[in-house]
Amino acid sequence: MNRELLDKVLPHLHIQTAFPTHIDAKVAAWYDRRQVFESFTRINWTVSEISVSEVEFAGDAKQPTINFMKFMASTRTRIVKTGGEGIPADDTELNEEDVACDLLIDFVVEYIVAGCKPDELPQEGVSEFASHNMPYHLWPYYRQIVQDFAMRLQVPMPTVPSFRVPKTHQAGK
């Protein structure tokens, strides 16, 4: 992580909202909510796109233009029946026949850009922000939606831990 570049971006991006833009939920045909089995949760996410926009207020020359930066994040959450070998390593392909539920959710995480124009922010710093800070802001929204859908779909509740900020990202480290 390049802390110096990230520090150039942090004072200027302020979270406004996070919301889903696409939800695809699939429950396996074999799944029966009355079944009892051990399961685990596999979580993957990526930042797919970063865009900027501005809002101008018509007829009010005193009102400044407001700039926004929007991060698109794609998540995939799978609730998987645990096999005889236990929980596979994160880099191991899952047996698709064991996937009870597959949730694909795309999110927008939107920030107001304060104190500068979006194009004045260093691109490398914005990339660091997308990798380290945006997931922290997205996590509570993601966690709530995934758990709400699991309840509605009547599948095992996914294990979505609280987001932990790595020690390297904490103040004074």
PyMOL CGO cylinders between C-alpha atoms (Angstrom):
from pymol import cmd
from pymol.cgo import CYLINDER

trace = [
    CYLINDER, 0.00, 0.00, 0.00, 1.28, 3.46, -0.90, 0.3, 1, 1, 1, 1, 1, 1,
    CYLINDER, 1.28, 3.46, -0.90, 0.25, 5.50, 2.15, 0.3, 1, 1, 1, 1, 1, 1,
    CYLINDER, 0.25, 5.50, 2.15, 1.67, 8.73, 0.74, 0.3, 1, 1, 1, 1, 1, 1,
    CYLINDER, 1.67, 8.73, 0.74, -0.59, 8.59, -2.35, 0.3, 1, 1, 1, 1, 1, 1,
    CYLINDER, -0.59, 8.59, -2.35, -3.59, 7.52, -0.28, 0.3, 1, 1, 1, 1, 1, 1,
    CYLINDER, -3.59, 7.52, -0.28, -3.08, 10.46, 2.10, 0.3, 1, 1, 1, 1, 1, 1,
    CYLINDER, -3.08, 10.46, 2.10, -3.43, 12.84, -0.88, 0.3, 1, 1, 1, 1, 1, 1,
    CYLINDER, -3.43, 12.84, -0.88, -6.90, 11.43, -1.60, 0.3, 1, 1, 1, 1, 1, 1,
    CYLINDER, -6.90, 11.43, -1.60, -8.36, 10.79, 1.88, 0.3, 1, 1, 1, 1, 1, 1,
    CYLINDER, -8.36, 10.79, 1.88, -9.21, 14.41, 2.82, 0.3, 1, 1, 1, 1, 1, 1,
    CYLINDER, -9.21, 14.41, 2.82, -11.16, 14.90, -0.41, 0.3, 1, 1, 1, 1, 1, 1,
    CYLINDER, -11.16, 14.90, -0.41, -13.48, 11.86, -0.63, 0.3, 1, 1, 1, 1, 1, 1,
    CYLINDER, -13.48, 11.86, -0.63, -16.49, 11.74, 1.69, 0.3, 1, 1, 1, 1, 1, 1,
    CYLINDER, -16.49, 11.74, 1.69, -18.93, 8.82, 1.58, 0.3, 1, 1, 1, 1, 1, 1,
    CYLINDER, -18.93, 8.82, 1.58, -22.47, 9.73, 0.52, 0.3, 1, 1, 1, 1, 1, 1,
    CYLINDER, -22.47, 9.73, 0.52, -24.22, 6.44, -0.20, 0.3, 1, 1, 1, 1, 1, 1,
    CYLINDER, -24.22, 6.44, -0.20, -23.88, 2.82, -1.19, 0.3, 1, 1, 1, 1, 1, 1,
    CYLINDER, -23.88, 2.82, -1.19, -26.60, 0.83, -2.94, 0.3, 1, 1, 1, 1, 1, 1,
    CYLINDER, -26.60, 0.83, -2.94, -27.05, -2.27, -5.09, 0.3, 1, 1, 1, 1, 1, 1,
    CYLINDER, -27.05, -2.27, -5.09, -27.50, -1.83, -8.84, 0.3, 1, 1, 1, 1, 1, 1,
    CYLINDER, -27.50, -1.83, -8.84, -27.82, -5.48, -9.84, 0.3, 1, 1, 1, 1, 1, 1,
    CYLINDER, -27.82, -5.48, -9.84, -28.81, -8.55, -7.85, 0.3, 1, 1, 1, 1, 1, 1,
    CYLINDER, -28.81, -8.55, -7.85, -28.77, -12.13, -9.12, 0.3, 1, 1, 1, 1, 1, 1,
    CYLINDER, -28.77, -12.13, -9.12, -29.72, -14.76, -6.55, 0.3, 1, 1, 1, 1, 1, 1,
    CYLINDER, -29.72, -14.76, -6.55, -29.80, -18.48, -7.30, 0.3, 1, 1, 1, 1, 1, 1,
    CYLINDER, -29.80, -18.48, -7.30, -30.72, -21.33, -4.99, 0.3, 1, 1, 1, 1, 1, 1,
    CYLINDER, -30.72, -21.33, -4.99, -29.69, -24.83, -6.06, 0.3, 1, 1, 1, 1, 1, 1,
    CYLINDER, -29.69, -24.83, -6.06, -32.48, -27.13, -7.23, 0.3, 1, 1, 1, 1, 1, 1,
    CYLINDER, -32.48, -27.13, -7.23, -31.33, -29.79, -4.74, 0.3, 1, 1, 1, 1, 1, 1,
    CYLINDER, -31.33, -29.79, -4.74, -31.59, -27.48, -1.75, 0.3, 1, 1, 1, 1, 1, 1,
    CYLINDER, -31.59, -27.48, -1.75, -34.41, -28.09, 0.75, 0.3, 1, 1, 1, 1, 1, 1,
    CYLINDER, -34.41, -28.09, 0.75, -34.72, -25.60, 3.61, 0.3, 1, 1, 1, 1, 1, 1,
    CYLINDER, -34.72, -25.60, 3.61, -35.55, -28.46, 6.00, 0.3, 1, 1, 1, 1, 1, 1,
    CYLINDER, -35.55, -28.46, 6.00, -32.17, -30.09, 5.41, 0.3, 1, 1, 1, 1, 1, 1,
    CYLINDER, -32.17, -30.09, 5.41, -29.52, -29.68, 8.06, 0.3, 1, 1, 1, 1, 1, 1,
    CYLINDER, -29.52, -29.68, 8.06, -25.90, -29.64, 6.92, 0.3, 1, 1, 1, 1, 1, 1,
    CYLINDER, -25.90, -29.64, 6.92, -22.63, -27.91, 7.66, 0.3, 1, 1, 1, 1, 1, 1,
    CYLINDER, -22.63, -27.91, 7.66, -21.90, -25.00, 5.33, 0.3, 1, 1, 1, 1, 1, 1,
    CYLINDER, -21.90, -25.00, 5.33, -19.35, -22.27, 4.77, 0.3, 1, 1, 1, 1, 1, 1,
    CYLINDER, -19.35, -22.27, 4.77, -19.42, -18.91, 3.00, 0.3, 1, 1, 1, 1, 1, 1,
    CYLINDER, -19.42, -18.91, 3.00, -17.09, -17.92, 0.15, 0.3, 1, 1, 1, 1, 1, 1,
    CYLINDER, -17.09, -17.92, 0.15, -16.87, -14.16, -0.53, 0.3, 1, 1, 1, 1, 1, 1,
    CYLINDER, -16.87, -14.16, -0.53, -15.24, -12.51, -3.55, 0.3, 1, 1, 1, 1, 1, 1,
    CYLINDER, -15.24, -12.51, -3.55, -15.36, -8.89, -4.70, 0.3, 1, 1, 1, 1, 1, 1,
    CYLINDER, -15.36, -8.89, -4.70, -13.73, -6.62, -7.26, 0.3, 1, 1, 1, 1, 1, 1,
    CYLINDER, -13.73, -6.62, -7.26, -13.80, -2.94, -8.14, 0.3, 1, 1, 1, 1, 1, 1,
    CYLINDER, -13.80, -2.94, -8.14, -14.91, -2.84, -11.74, 0.3, 1, 1, 1, 1, 1, 1,
    CYLINDER, -14.91, -2.84, -11.74, -15.17, 0.85, -12.61, 0.3, 1, 1, 1, 1, 1, 1,
    CYLINDER, -15.17, 0.85, -12.61, -14.57, 4.34, -11.24, 0.3, 1, 1, 1, 1, 1, 1,
    CYLINDER, -14.57, 4.34, -11.24, -16.38, 7.34, -12.72, 0.3, 1, 1, 1, 1, 1, 1,
    CYLINDER, -16.38, 7.34, -12.72, -16.96, 11.00, -11.91, 0.3, 1, 1, 1, 1, 1, 1,
    CYLINDER, -16.96, 11.00, -11.91, -19.93, 13.30, -12.30, 0.3, 1, 1, 1, 1, 1, 1,
    CYLINDER, -19.93, 13.30, -12.30, -20.87, 16.84, -11.40, 0.3, 1, 1, 1, 1, 1, 1,
    CYLINDER, -20.87, 16.84, -11.40, -24.09, 18.51, -10.36, 0.3, 1, 1, 1, 1, 1, 1,
    CYLINDER, -24.09, 18.51, -10.36, -24.79, 22.11, -11.31, 0.3, 1, 1, 1, 1, 1, 1,
    CYLINDER, -24.79, 22.11, -11.31, -27.69, 24.08, -9.89, 0.3, 1, 1, 1, 1, 1, 1,
    CYLINDER, -27.69, 24.08, -9.89, -29.56, 25.94, -12.64, 0.3, 1, 1, 1, 1, 1, 1,
    CYLINDER, -29.56, 25.94, -12.64, -30.24, 29.62, -12.06, 0.3, 1, 1, 1, 1, 1, 1,
    CYLINDER, -30.24, 29.62, -12.06, -28.07, 29.96, -8.96, 0.3, 1, 1, 1, 1, 1, 1,
    CYLINDER, -28.07, 29.96, -8.96, -24.63, 31.26, -9.88, 0.3, 1, 1, 1, 1, 1, 1,
    CYLINDER, -24.63, 31.26, -9.88, -23.62, 31.40, -6.20, 0.3, 1, 1, 1, 1, 1, 1,
    CYLINDER, -23.62, 31.40, -6.20, -24.11, 27.67, -5.71, 0.3, 1, 1, 1, 1, 1, 1,
    CYLINDER, -24.11, 27.67, -5.71, -20.89, 25.81, -6.50, 0.3, 1, 1, 1, 1, 1, 1,
    CYLINDER, -20.89, 25.81, -6.50, -20.74, 22.77, -8.74, 0.3, 1, 1, 1, 1, 1, 1,
    CYLINDER, -20.74, 22.77, -8.74, -20.68, 19.57, -6.71, 0.3, 1, 1, 1, 1, 1, 1,
    CYLINDER, -20.68, 19.57, -6.71, -18.40, 16.76, -7.87, 0.3, 1, 1, 1, 1, 1, 1,
    CYLINDER, -18.40, 16.76, -7.87, -18.96, 13.08, -7.16, 0.3, 1, 1, 1, 1, 1, 1,
    CYLINDER, -18.96, 13.08, -7.16, -16.79, 10.00, -7.57, 0.3, 1, 1, 1, 1, 1, 1,
    CYLINDER, -16.79, 10.00, -7.57, -18.57, 6.70, -8.04, 0.3, 1, 1, 1, 1, 1, 1,
    CYLINDER, -18.57, 6.70, -8.04, -16.98, 3.29, -7.48, 0.3, 1, 1, 1, 1, 1, 1,
    CYLINDER, -16.98, 3.29, -7.48, -18.63, 0.18, -8.94, 0.3, 1, 1, 1, 1, 1, 1,
    CYLINDER, -18.63, 0.18, -8.94, -17.99, -3.02, -6.98, 0.3, 1, 1, 1, 1, 1, 1,
    CYLINDER, -17.99, -3.02, -6.98, -19.04, -6.54, -7.91, 0.3, 1, 1, 1, 1, 1, 1,
    CYLINDER, -19.04, -6.54, -7.91, -19.50, -9.11, -5.16, 0.3, 1, 1, 1, 1, 1, 1,
    CYLINDER, -19.50, -9.11, -5.16, -20.12, -12.84, -5.20, 0.3, 1, 1, 1, 1, 1, 1,
    CYLINDER, -20.12, -12.84, -5.20, -21.23, -14.73, -2.12, 0.3, 1, 1, 1, 1, 1, 1,
    CYLINDER, -21.23, -14.73, -2.12, -21.67, -18.48, -2.18, 0.3, 1, 1, 1, 1, 1, 1,
    CYLINDER, -21.67, -18.48, -2.18, -23.10, -20.60, 0.60, 0.3, 1, 1, 1, 1, 1, 1,
    CYLINDER, -23.10, -20.60, 0.60, -21.55, -24.02, 0.16, 0.3, 1, 1, 1, 1, 1, 1,
    CYLINDER, -21.55, -24.02, 0.16, -22.23, -27.42, 1.70, 0.3, 1, 1, 1, 1, 1, 1,
    CYLINDER, -22.23, -27.42, 1.70, -19.11, -28.57, 3.52, 0.3, 1, 1, 1, 1, 1, 1,
    CYLINDER, -19.11, -28.57, 3.52, -17.76, -31.80, 2.07, 0.3, 1, 1, 1, 1, 1, 1,
    CYLINDER, -17.76, -31.80, 2.07, -15.95, -34.62, 3.83, 0.3, 1, 1, 1, 1, 1, 1,
    CYLINDER, -15.95, -34.62, 3.83, -12.61, -32.83, 3.37, 0.3, 1, 1, 1, 1, 1, 1,
    CYLINDER, -12.61, -32.83, 3.37, -13.80, -29.76, 5.28, 0.3, 1, 1, 1, 1, 1, 1,
    CYLINDER, -13.80, -29.76, 5.28, -13.56, -26.18, 4.04, 0.3, 1, 1, 1, 1, 1, 1,
    CYLINDER, -13.56, -26.18, 4.04, -11.30, -25.87, 1.00, 0.3, 1, 1, 1, 1, 1, 1,
    CYLINDER, -11.30, -25.87, 1.00, -8.57, -23.23, 0.77, 0.3, 1, 1, 1, 1, 1, 1,
    CYLINDER, -8.57, -23.23, 0.77, -9.61, -19.85, -0.67, 0.3, 1, 1, 1, 1, 1, 1,
    CYLINDER, -9.61, -19.85, -0.67, -7.70, -20.49, -3.91, 0.3, 1, 1, 1, 1, 1, 1,
    CYLINDER, -7.70, -20.49, -3.91, -9.38, -23.88, -4.46, 0.3, 1, 1, 1, 1, 1, 1,
    CYLINDER, -9.38, -23.88, -4.46, -12.20, -24.12, -6.99, 0.3, 1, 1, 1, 1, 1, 1,
    CYLINDER, -12.20, -24.12, -6.99, -15.51, -25.04, -5.39, 0.3, 1, 1, 1, 1, 1, 1,
    CYLINDER, -15.51, -25.04, -5.39, -17.54, -28.04, -6.44, 0.3, 1, 1, 1, 1, 1, 1,
    CYLINDER, -17.54, -28.04, -6.44, -20.52, -26.28, -8.04, 0.3, 1, 1, 1, 1, 1, 1,
    CYLINDER, -20.52, -26.28, -8.04, -22.77, -29.18, -7.03, 0.3, 1, 1, 1, 1, 1, 1,
    CYLINDER, -22.77, -29.18, -7.03, -22.20, -28.24, -3.38, 0.3, 1, 1, 1, 1, 1, 1,
    CYLINDER, -22.20, -28.24, -3.38, -23.22, -24.56, -3.81, 0.3, 1, 1, 1, 1, 1, 1,
    CYLINDER, -23.22, -24.56, -3.81, -26.60, -24.12, -2.10, 0.3, 1, 1, 1, 1, 1, 1,
    CYLINDER, -26.60, -24.12, -2.10, -26.90, -20.41, -2.89, 0.3, 1, 1, 1, 1, 1, 1,
    CYLINDER, -26.90, -20.41, -2.89, -25.03, -18.07, -5.23, 0.3, 1, 1, 1, 1, 1, 1,
    CYLINDER, -25.03, -18.07, -5.23, -25.53, -14.31, -4.80, 0.3, 1, 1, 1, 1, 1, 1,
    CYLINDER, -25.53, -14.31, -4.80, -24.05, -11.90, -7.34, 0.3, 1, 1, 1, 1, 1, 1,
    CYLINDER, -24.05, -11.90, -7.34, -24.54, -8.28, -6.29, 0.3, 1, 1, 1, 1, 1, 1,
    CYLINDER, -24.54, -8.28, -6.29, -23.15, -5.15, -7.95, 0.3, 1, 1, 1, 1, 1, 1,
    CYLINDER, -23.15, -5.15, -7.95, -22.92, -1.99, -5.85, 0.3, 1, 1, 1, 1, 1, 1,
    CYLINDER, -22.92, -1.99, -5.85, -22.30, 1.70, -6.34, 0.3, 1, 1, 1, 1, 1, 1,
    CYLINDER, -22.30, 1.70, -6.34, -20.39, 3.47, -3.59, 0.3, 1, 1, 1, 1, 1, 1,
    CYLINDER, -20.39, 3.47, -3.59, -20.60, 7.23, -4.11, 0.3, 1, 1, 1, 1, 1, 1,
    CYLINDER, -20.60, 7.23, -4.11, -18.40, 9.94, -2.62, 0.3, 1, 1, 1, 1, 1, 1,
    CYLINDER, -18.40, 9.94, -2.62, -18.55, 13.70, -2.75, 0.3, 1, 1, 1, 1, 1, 1,
    CYLINDER, -18.55, 13.70, -2.75, -15.24, 15.25, -3.86, 0.3, 1, 1, 1, 1, 1, 1,
    CYLINDER, -15.24, 15.25, -3.86, -14.44, 18.21, -1.61, 0.3, 1, 1, 1, 1, 1, 1,
    CYLINDER, -14.44, 18.21, -1.61, -11.68, 20.79, -1.86, 0.3, 1, 1, 1, 1, 1, 1,
    CYLINDER, -11.68, 20.79, -1.86, -10.54, 19.95, -5.39, 0.3, 1, 1, 1, 1, 1, 1,
    CYLINDER, -10.54, 19.95, -5.39, -11.70, 18.72, -8.78, 0.3, 1, 1, 1, 1, 1, 1,
    CYLINDER, -11.70, 18.72, -8.78, -11.74, 14.93, -9.33, 0.3, 1, 1, 1, 1, 1, 1,
    CYLINDER, -11.74, 14.93, -9.33, -9.06, 15.17, -12.04, 0.3, 1, 1, 1, 1, 1, 1,
    CYLINDER, -9.06, 15.17, -12.04, -6.69, 16.82, -9.52, 0.3, 1, 1, 1, 1, 1, 1,
    CYLINDER, -6.69, 16.82, -9.52, -6.56, 13.64, -7.44, 0.3, 1, 1, 1, 1, 1, 1,
    CYLINDER, -6.56, 13.64, -7.44, -3.65, 11.30, -8.22, 0.3, 1, 1, 1, 1, 1, 1,
    CYLINDER, -3.65, 11.30, -8.22, -4.93, 8.20, -10.06, 0.3, 1, 1, 1, 1, 1, 1,
    CYLINDER, -4.93, 8.20, -10.06, -2.65, 5.92, -8.05, 0.3, 1, 1, 1, 1, 1, 1,
    CYLINDER, -2.65, 5.92, -8.05, -4.11, 7.37, -4.84, 0.3, 1, 1, 1, 1, 1, 1,
    CYLINDER, -4.11, 7.37, -4.84, -7.65, 6.79, -6.11, 0.3, 1, 1, 1, 1, 1, 1,
    CYLINDER, -7.65, 6.79, -6.11, -6.69, 3.19, -6.90, 0.3, 1, 1, 1, 1, 1, 1,
    CYLINDER, -6.69, 3.19, -6.90, -5.32, 2.76, -3.36, 0.3, 1, 1, 1, 1, 1, 1,
    CYLINDER, -5.32, 2.76, -3.36, -8.57, 4.21, -2.01, 0.3, 1, 1, 1, 1, 1, 1,
    CYLINDER, -8.57, 4.21, -2.01, -10.58, 1.75, -4.14, 0.3, 1, 1, 1, 1, 1, 1,
    CYLINDER, -10.58, 1.75, -4.14, -8.56, -1.17, -2.78, 0.3, 1, 1, 1, 1, 1, 1,
    CYLINDER, -8.56, -1.17, -2.78, -8.38, -0.21, 0.89, 0.3, 1, 1, 1, 1, 1, 1,
    CYLINDER, -8.38, -0.21, 0.89, -11.01, 2.35, 1.89, 0.3, 1, 1, 1, 1, 1, 1,
    CYLINDER, -11.01, 2.35, 1.89, -14.00, 1.78, -0.37, 0.3, 1, 1, 1, 1, 1, 1,
    CYLINDER, -14.00, 1.78, -0.37, -14.46, -1.86, 0.82, 0.3, 1, 1, 1, 1, 1, 1,
    CYLINDER, -14.46, -1.86, 0.82, -14.60, -0.59, 4.41, 0.3, 1, 1, 1, 1, 1, 1,
    CYLINDER, -14.60, -0.59, 4.41, -17.43, 1.79, 3.48, 0.3, 1, 1, 1, 1, 1, 1,
    CYLINDER, -17.43, 1.79, 3.48, -19.25, -0.82, 1.38, 0.3, 1, 1, 1, 1, 1, 1,
    CYLINDER, -19.25, -0.82, 1.38, -19.03, -3.66, 3.91, 0.3, 1, 1, 1, 1, 1, 1,
    CYLINDER, -19.03, -3.66, 3.91, -22.03, -2.82, 6.18, 0.3, 1, 1, 1, 1, 1, 1,
    CYLINDER, -22.03, -2.82, 6.18, -24.33, -2.39, 3.16, 0.3, 1, 1, 1, 1, 1, 1,
    CYLINDER, -24.33, -2.39, 3.16, -23.05, -5.59, 1.58, 0.3, 1, 1, 1, 1, 1, 1,
    CYLINDER, -23.05, -5.59, 1.58, -23.37, -7.54, 4.82, 0.3, 1, 1, 1, 1, 1, 1,
    CYLINDER, -23.37, -7.54, 4.82, -26.96, -6.42, 5.41, 0.3, 1, 1, 1, 1, 1, 1,
    CYLINDER, -26.96, -6.42, 5.41, -28.14, -7.22, 1.88, 0.3, 1, 1, 1, 1, 1, 1,
    CYLINDER, -28.14, -7.22, 1.88, -26.47, -10.65, 1.80, 0.3, 1, 1, 1, 1, 1, 1,
    CYLINDER, -26.47, -10.65, 1.80, -27.96, -11.61, 5.15, 0.3, 1, 1, 1, 1, 1, 1,
    CYLINDER, -27.96, -11.61, 5.15, -31.41, -10.23, 4.21, 0.3, 1, 1, 1, 1, 1, 1,
    CYLINDER, -31.41, -10.23, 4.21, -31.42, -12.25, 0.99, 0.3, 1, 1, 1, 1, 1, 1,
    CYLINDER, -31.42, -12.25, 0.99, -30.32, -15.42, 2.78, 0.3, 1, 1, 1, 1, 1, 1,
    CYLINDER, -30.32, -15.42, 2.78, -33.21, -15.03, 5.19, 0.3, 1, 1, 1, 1, 1, 1,
    CYLINDER, -33.21, -15.03, 5.19, -35.70, -14.44, 2.35, 0.3, 1, 1, 1, 1, 1, 1,
    CYLINDER, -35.70, -14.44, 2.35, -34.35, -17.36, 0.33, 0.3, 1, 1, 1, 1, 1, 1,
    CYLINDER, -34.35, -17.36, 0.33, -34.40, -19.55, 3.46, 0.3, 1, 1, 1, 1, 1, 1,
    CYLINDER, -34.40, -19.55, 3.46, -30.84, -20.75, 2.97, 0.3, 1, 1, 1, 1, 1, 1,
    CYLINDER, -30.84, -20.75, 2.97, -28.22, -21.08, 5.74, 0.3, 1, 1, 1, 1, 1, 1,
    CYLINDER, -28.22, -21.08, 5.74, -27.22, -17.68, 7.10, 0.3, 1, 1, 1, 1, 1, 1,
    CYLINDER, -27.22, -17.68, 7.10, -23.90, -16.68, 5.50, 0.3, 1, 1, 1, 1, 1, 1,
    CYLINDER, -23.90, -16.68, 5.50, -20.97, -15.98, 7.75, 0.3, 1, 1, 1, 1, 1, 1,
    CYLINDER, -20.97, -15.98, 7.75, -20.06, -12.39, 6.91, 0.3, 1, 1, 1, 1, 1, 1,
    CYLINDER, -20.06, -12.39, 6.91, -17.68, -11.12, 9.60, 0.3, 1, 1, 1, 1, 1, 1,
    CYLINDER, -17.68, -11.12, 9.60, -17.32, -7.52, 10.62, 0.3, 1, 1, 1, 1, 1, 1,
    CYLINDER, -17.32, -7.52, 10.62, -14.84, -5.71, 8.41, 0.3, 1, 1, 1, 1, 1, 1,
    CYLINDER, -14.84, -5.71, 8.41, -11.42, -5.55, 10.04, 0.3, 1, 1, 1, 1, 1, 1,
    CYLINDER, -11.42, -5.55, 10.04, -9.02, -2.81, 9.08, 0.3, 1, 1, 1, 1, 1, 1,
    CYLINDER, -9.02, -2.81, 9.08, -5.53, -4.33, 8.72, 0.3, 1, 1, 1, 1, 1, 1,
    CYLINDER, -5.53, -4.33, 8.72, -2.96, -3.01, 11.20, 0.3, 1, 1, 1, 1, 1, 1,
    CYLINDER, -2.96, -3.01, 11.20, -1.00, -1.46, 8.32, 0.3, 1, 1, 1, 1, 1, 1,
    CYLINDER, -1.00, -1.46, 8.32, -3.97, 0.83, 7.63, 0.3, 1, 1, 1, 1, 1, 1,
    CYLINDER, -3.97, 0.83, 7.63, -4.55, 2.01, 11.18, 0.3, 1, 1, 1, 1, 1, 1,
    CYLINDER, -4.55, 2.01, 11.18, -3.45, 5.41, 12.39, 0.3, 1, 1, 1, 1, 1, 1,
    CYLINDER, -3.45, 5.41, 12.39, 0.01, 5.48, 13.93, 0.3, 1, 1, 1, 1, 1, 1,
    CYLINDER, 0.01, 5.48, 13.93, 1.12, 2.23, 12.28, 0.3, 1, 1, 1, 1, 1, 1,
]
cmd.load_cgo(trace, "trace")
